[in-house]
Amino acid sequence: MADKMSDKTRRRLPRHVREQQIIDAAIQVFSKRGYHLAVVDEIAELAGISKPMVYLYFGSKEGLFTACIRREGELLTESFANAARTARDAESQLWRGLSAFFGFVAEHRDGWVVLYRQASEVGGEVAAEVQRQRGEVGAAVASLVASGIARTDTSARLADPEVSFVAMALVGAADALTDWMAEHPGESPDQVTQRLMSMIWVGMRNALAGETWTPPRG
Amino acid sequence: MADKMSDKTRRRLPRHVREQQIIDAAIQVFSKRGYHLAVVDEIAELAGISKPMVYLYFGSKEGLFTACIRREGELLTESFANAARTARDAESQLWRGLSAFFGFVAEHRDGWVVLYRQASEVGGEVAAEVQRQRGEVGAAVASLVASGIARTDTSARLADPEVSFVAMALVGAADALTDWMAEHPGESPDQVTQRLMSMIWVGMRNALAGETWTPPRG
């Protein structure tokens, strides 16, 4: 009976588990070959699953690529949010959150990061998924910024324009800096985070407190 | 003879001029219909040029779209660089340059900005052009940052990692903020610039001077 069960288990893995196996294999193949040269046969073989099953689950090569971007993007957002949640004030939240973000990027240099760079080239459904994720990350960062500042300084202004502005600028900067990291492989995630904090933290605190810079006369 | 010349002139416009007319028409049609629904017939008709001529000049609809992105991107970079050049120190350079950038974005809300948003969805050649431009804008900003800081404070450190880091973060933030502007149409380009300067100027000056933020213990 035990034998029968284990055999059955091997053959009837839950759909969710199989999907994850396929995604793991797909990330390896896509990042090694590039989207256009990757073939579903190789992915199916690596995952130990038949090719028709891959199509059944993901519809197409593009659908599979989109699923890879979605899963890894969600992991990235979670690691950012979890790291930030444990901190006690806005400054620590930002430091821990960004450090987790750049840490993820450094760890996934050869996998997810490669895929993410390919995404804009692939276009279509994939680009739409990246755009959707960027919006979600922006919203997550905005909510962290708002709650962090509220916890730190109850007199701080929390109106939408300031918070969403700061969050959007931050997401854009962090995103662009992943390219900079690729060009400076010797920099650790913590060094990158420290550079970004040095550049933005003072101004961000001031901006959220409603202090404004005024144009020079020159 | 004068009649004959003017007739000839009308028929034999220099290639460069015709190309610009086609690009003007294409921007209108692409931004109105979206890339996938736009047809070259409509663009040719609006430009007053035959459809085969459009293909002769640009190769394909994708080639034409790439040319639109290239021309408008170059105009944007120029307007940023020209505005910044006239200022006398780093702070004014940045203020004027960013103000010109966001001014361009606000003015071209219905034209180029729409195209730029479509670019990642189209992918391929177009996405490669956007990527190339982003690199160029980054380099232009880095050189401005370096020269501005040098003019302002000769004791400032000008090593590459600091300058390229600041430039990249700035380009990423400004790029992401064009989305924010779309969601906040009531904000003027100068208000947006002021918000960004409030957020980054103090930290940027410190970062370039080699002052570093240190992680909190919390």
Interface residues (C-beta under 8 A of the other chain):
Chain A: A87 R88 D89 E91 S92 W95 A119 S120 E121 V122 G123 G124 V126 A127 A128 V130 Q131 G138 P161 E162 S164 F165 V166 M168 A169 L170 V171 G172 A173 A174 D175 A176 L177 D179 W180 E183 H184 E187 Q194 R195 L196 M197 S198 M199 I200 W201 V202 G203 M204 N206 A207 E211 T212 W213 T214 P215 P216 G218
Chain B: A87 R88 D89 E91 S92 W95 A119 S120 E121 V122 G123 G124 V126 A127 A128 V130 Q131 G138 P161 E162 S164 F165 V166 M168 A169 L170 V171 G172 A173 A174 D175 A176 L177 D179 W180 E183 H184 E187 Q194 R195 L196 M197 S198 M199 I200 W201 V202 G203 M204 N206 A207 E211 T212 W213 T214 P215 P216 G218
